[in-house]
Amino acid sequence: MNTTPPGIPSVSFRSSIWLISTLLIATGCAQTPDIRSSRDGTSGVTAGGNPAYLSCVKADIRQDARTFIQEEDGKTLLFVGSTDPTTASGLVELSNTQGPGRYAVYQRHAWQDKGRLINAARACART
């Protein structure tokens, strides 16, 4: 009969703890912080052209926020805070490839300023 002395965990118990810990760490690391995977955003169609729309959105962003415009795969991207989608606080994607200007806007932690970027993107799309 094989018994384990009191107070010393069995090998299978230690293996289980190790496996569970590894899975939890791997699951946490697998999350993508890309702002485009955020649930805080919306999309629609713009009434005006790209330059006018982006100028309108930029005018409604806080004056101390840094903005960057990039062209990528037929889209115009307006980043807020950083050009890295994993650290940017906001992103507006504008595309003319499918007829009228289609936009998508994403804002990280939108609750902090009540979705100001999202609201600006919606309002500018109507003008």
ChimeraX commands (.cxc) that place a marker at each C-alpha (Angstrom):
marker #1 position 0.00,0.00,0.00 radius 0.5
marker #1 position 1.37,3.38,-1.05 radius 0.5
marker #1 position 0.46,6.23,1.26 radius 0.5
marker #1 position 1.56,9.83,1.31 radius 0.5
marker #1 position 2.72,11.23,4.64 radius 0.5
marker #1 position 0.41,13.92,6.05 radius 0.5
marker #1 position 1.23,17.47,4.92 radius 0.5
marker #1 position 3.02,16.52,1.68 radius 0.5
marker #1 position 0.87,16.92,-1.44 radius 0.5
marker #1 position 0.79,14.06,-3.88 radius 0.5
marker #1 position 2.54,14.29,-7.25 radius 0.5
marker #1 position -0.75,14.29,-9.15 radius 0.5
marker #1 position -2.04,17.21,-7.06 radius 0.5
marker #1 position 1.12,19.24,-7.80 radius 0.5
marker #1 position 0.84,18.36,-11.49 radius 0.5
marker #1 position -2.76,19.54,-11.55 radius 0.5
marker #1 position -1.87,22.85,-9.91 radius 0.5
marker #1 position 0.99,23.35,-12.38 radius 0.5
marker #1 position -1.27,22.58,-15.36 radius 0.5
marker #1 position -4.05,24.90,-14.18 radius 0.5
marker #1 position -1.57,27.72,-13.52 radius 0.5
marker #1 position -0.04,27.32,-16.97 radius 0.5
marker #1 position -3.45,27.39,-18.64 radius 0.5
marker #1 position -4.49,30.51,-16.73 radius 0.5
marker #1 position -1.30,32.33,-17.69 radius 0.5
marker #1 position -1.57,31.26,-21.33 radius 0.5
marker #1 position -5.20,32.33,-21.50 radius 0.5
marker #1 position -4.40,35.75,-20.06 radius 0.5
marker #1 position -1.55,36.27,-22.52 radius 0.5
marker #1 position -3.66,35.22,-25.48 radius 0.5
marker #1 position -5.94,38.23,-25.24 radius 0.5
marker #1 position -5.38,40.79,-27.98 radius 0.5
marker #1 position -5.37,44.39,-26.76 radius 0.5
marker #1 position -5.93,45.73,-30.31 radius 0.5
marker #1 position -8.42,48.57,-30.04 radius 0.5
marker #1 position -10.36,47.16,-33.01 radius 0.5
marker #1 position -11.39,44.19,-30.86 radius 0.5
marker #1 position -13.03,46.57,-28.38 radius 0.5
marker #1 position -16.78,46.58,-27.86 radius 0.5
marker #1 position -16.70,50.38,-27.49 radius 0.5
marker #1 position -17.32,51.57,-31.03 radius 0.5
marker #1 position -19.71,51.97,-33.91 radius 0.5
marker #1 position -19.76,52.28,-37.68 radius 0.5
marker #1 position -21.73,54.02,-40.39 radius 0.5
marker #1 position -21.62,56.08,-43.58 radius 0.5
marker #1 position -20.32,59.64,-43.86 radius 0.5
marker #1 position -22.18,62.37,-45.71 radius 0.5
marker #1 position -19.02,64.28,-46.65 radius 0.5
marker #1 position -15.61,63.49,-48.08 radius 0.5
marker #1 position -12.64,62.09,-46.19 radius 0.5
marker #1 position -10.72,65.33,-45.48 radius 0.5
marker #1 position -13.80,67.20,-44.24 radius 0.5
marker #1 position -14.92,64.27,-42.09 radius 0.5
marker #1 position -11.50,63.76,-40.49 radius 0.5
marker #1 position -11.12,67.52,-39.86 radius 0.5
marker #1 position -14.49,67.55,-38.13 radius 0.5
marker #1 position -13.59,64.58,-35.91 radius 0.5
marker #1 position -10.17,66.06,-35.04 radius 0.5
marker #1 position -11.84,69.36,-34.05 radius 0.5
marker #1 position -13.94,67.52,-31.44 radius 0.5
marker #1 position -10.98,65.67,-29.88 radius 0.5
marker #1 position -9.38,67.17,-26.78 radius 0.5
marker #1 position -6.77,69.75,-27.75 radius 0.5
marker #1 position -4.04,68.02,-25.69 radius 0.5
marker #1 position -4.59,64.64,-27.42 radius 0.5
marker #1 position -2.07,63.70,-30.09 radius 0.5
marker #1 position -3.54,62.50,-33.38 radius 0.5
marker #1 position -1.93,60.65,-36.28 radius 0.5
marker #1 position -3.25,59.95,-39.77 radius 0.5
marker #1 position -2.07,56.92,-41.75 radius 0.5
marker #1 position -3.09,55.26,-45.00 radius 0.5
marker #1 position -3.41,51.48,-44.89 radius 0.5
marker #1 position -5.03,48.99,-47.31 radius 0.5
marker #1 position -7.26,51.63,-48.92 radius 0.5
marker #1 position -8.32,53.04,-45.54 radius 0.5
marker #1 position -7.51,56.30,-43.84 radius 0.5
marker #1 position -6.79,55.74,-40.14 radius 0.5
marker #1 position -6.99,58.48,-37.53 radius 0.5
marker #1 position -5.25,57.31,-34.36 radius 0.5
marker #1 position -5.61,59.11,-31.03 radius 0.5
marker #1 position -2.73,58.91,-28.57 radius 0.5
marker #1 position -0.54,56.44,-30.48 radius 0.5
marker #1 position -0.19,54.80,-33.88 radius 0.5
marker #1 position 0.02,51.42,-32.18 radius 0.5
marker #1 position -3.49,49.85,-32.10 radius 0.5
marker #1 position -2.58,48.06,-28.87 radius 0.5
marker #1 position -2.01,51.35,-27.00 radius 0.5
marker #1 position -4.08,53.93,-28.91 radius 0.5
marker #1 position -6.93,55.48,-26.96 radius 0.5
marker #1 position -9.04,55.88,-30.09 radius 0.5
marker #1 position -9.17,54.98,-33.76 radius 0.5
marker #1 position -11.32,56.13,-36.67 radius 0.5
marker #1 position -11.12,54.05,-39.85 radius 0.5
marker #1 position -12.44,55.65,-43.01 radius 0.5
marker #1 position -12.88,53.70,-46.26 radius 0.5
marker #1 position -14.12,54.74,-49.70 radius 0.5
marker #1 position -13.69,51.35,-51.32 radius 0.5
marker #1 position -17.40,50.46,-51.15 radius 0.5
marker #1 position -19.11,53.57,-52.51 radius 0.5
marker #1 position -19.76,56.40,-50.04 radius 0.5
marker #1 position -17.35,56.91,-47.15 radius 0.5
marker #1 position -17.80,54.19,-44.56 radius 0.5
marker #1 position -16.36,54.75,-41.12 radius 0.5
marker #1 position -15.70,52.66,-38.05 radius 0.5
marker #1 position -14.73,54.22,-34.75 radius 0.5
marker #1 position -13.26,52.53,-31.68 radius 0.5
marker #1 position -12.54,54.13,-28.32 radius 0.5
marker #1 position -10.69,52.45,-25.47 radius 0.5
marker #1 position -12.28,53.17,-22.07 radius 0.5
marker #1 position -15.07,55.22,-23.64 radius 0.5
marker #1 position -16.82,55.47,-20.27 radius 0.5
marker #1 position -14.10,57.84,-19.02 radius 0.5
marker #1 position -15.19,60.73,-21.24 radius 0.5
marker #1 position -18.66,59.46,-22.11 radius 0.5
marker #1 position -17.64,58.29,-25.58 radius 0.5
marker #1 position -16.54,61.69,-26.86 radius 0.5
marker #1 position -14.69,60.27,-29.89 radius 0.5
marker #1 position -17.60,57.98,-30.78 radius 0.5
marker #1 position -20.07,60.86,-30.45 radius 0.5
marker #1 position -17.84,63.11,-32.59 radius 0.5
marker #1 position -17.58,60.46,-35.32 radius 0.5
marker #1 position -21.37,60.04,-35.40 radius 0.5
marker #1 position -22.06,63.78,-35.43 radius 0.5
marker #1 position -19.48,64.46,-38.16 radius 0.5
marker #1 position -20.94,61.71,-40.34 radius 0.5
marker #1 position -24.22,63.64,-40.53 radius 0.5
marker #1 position -22.64,66.93,-41.64 radius 0.5
marker link #1:1,2 radius 0.2
marker link #1:2,3 radius 0.2
marker link #1:3,4 radius 0.2
marker link #1:4,5 radius 0.2
marker link #1:5,6 radius 0.2
marker link #1:6,7 radius 0.2
marker link #1:7,8 radius 0.2
marker link #1:8,9 radius 0.2
marker link #1:9,10 radius 0.2
marker link #1:10,11 radius 0.2
marker link #1:11,12 radius 0.2
marker link #1:12,13 radius 0.2
marker link #1:13,14 radius 0.2
marker link #1:14,15 radius 0.2
marker link #1:15,16 radius 0.2
marker link #1:16,17 radius 0.2
marker link #1:17,18 radius 0.2
marker link #1:18,19 radius 0.2
marker link #1:19,20 radius 0.2
marker link #1:20,21 radius 0.2
marker link #1:21,22 radius 0.2
marker link #1:22,23 radius 0.2
marker link #1:23,24 radius 0.2
marker link #1:24,25 radius 0.2
marker link #1:25,26 radius 0.2
marker link #1:26,27 radius 0.2
marker link #1:27,28 radius 0.2
marker link #1:28,29 radius 0.2
marker link #1:29,30 radius 0.2
marker link #1:30,31 radius 0.2
marker link #1:31,32 radius 0.2
marker link #1:32,33 radius 0.2
marker link #1:33,34 radius 0.2
marker link #1:34,35 radius 0.2
marker link #1:35,36 radius 0.2
marker link #1:36,37 radius 0.2
marker link #1:37,38 radius 0.2
marker link #1:38,39 radius 0.2
marker link #1:39,40 radius 0.2
marker link #1:40,41 radius 0.2
marker link #1:41,42 radius 0.2
marker link #1:42,43 radius 0.2
marker link #1:43,44 radius 0.2
marker link #1:44,45 radius 0.2
marker link #1:45,46 radius 0.2
marker link #1:46,47 radius 0.2
marker link #1:47,48 radius 0.2
marker link #1:48,49 radius 0.2
marker link #1:49,50 radius 0.2
marker link #1:50,51 radius 0.2
marker link #1:51,52 radius 0.2
marker link #1:52,53 radius 0.2
marker link #1:53,54 radius 0.2
marker link #1:54,55 radius 0.2
marker link #1:55,56 radius 0.2
marker link #1:56,57 radius 0.2
marker link #1:57,58 radius 0.2
marker link #1:58,59 radius 0.2
marker link #1:59,60 radius 0.2
marker link #1:60,61 radius 0.2
marker link #1:61,62 radius 0.2
marker link #1:62,63 radius 0.2
marker link #1:63,64 radius 0.2
marker link #1:64,65 radius 0.2
marker link #1:65,66 radius 0.2
marker link #1:66,67 radius 0.2
marker link #1:67,68 radius 0.2
marker link #1:68,69 radius 0.2
marker link #1:69,70 radius 0.2
marker link #1:70,71 radius 0.2
marker link #1:71,72 radius 0.2
marker link #1:72,73 radius 0.2
marker link #1:73,74 radius 0.2
marker link #1:74,75 radius 0.2
marker link #1:75,76 radius 0.2
marker link #1:76,77 radius 0.2
marker link #1:77,78 radius 0.2
marker link #1:78,79 radius 0.2
marker link #1:79,80 radius 0.2
marker link #1:80,81 radius 0.2
marker link #1:81,82 radius 0.2
marker link #1:82,83 radius 0.2
marker link #1:83,84 radius 0.2
marker link #1:84,85 radius 0.2
marker link #1:85,86 radius 0.2
marker link #1:86,87 radius 0.2
marker link #1:87,88 radius 0.2
marker link #1:88,89 radius 0.2
marker link #1:89,90 radius 0.2
marker link #1:90,91 radius 0.2
marker link #1:91,92 radius 0.2
marker link #1:92,93 radius 0.2
marker link #1:93,94 radius 0.2
marker link #1:94,95 radius 0.2
marker link #1:95,96 radius 0.2
marker link #1:96,97 radius 0.2
marker link #1:97,98 radius 0.2
marker link #1:98,99 radius 0.2
marker link #1:99,100 radius 0.2
marker link #1:100,101 radius 0.2
marker link #1:101,102 radius 0.2
marker link #1:102,103 radius 0.2
marker link #1:103,104 radius 0.2
marker link #1:104,105 radius 0.2
marker link #1:105,106 radius 0.2
marker link #1:106,107 radius 0.2
marker link #1:107,108 radius 0.2
marker link #1:108,109 radius 0.2
marker link #1:109,110 radius 0.2
marker link #1:110,111 radius 0.2
marker link #1:111,112 radius 0.2
marker link #1:112,113 radius 0.2
marker link #1:113,114 radius 0.2
marker link #1:114,115 radius 0.2
marker link #1:115,116 radius 0.2
marker link #1:116,117 radius 0.2
marker link #1:117,118 radius 0.2
marker link #1:118,119 radius 0.2
marker link #1:119,120 radius 0.2
marker link #1:120,121 radius 0.2
marker link #1:121,122 radius 0.2
marker link #1:122,123 radius 0.2
marker link #1:123,124 radius 0.2
marker link #1:124,125 radius 0.2
marker link #1:125,126 radius 0.2
marker link #1:126,127 radius 0.2
view
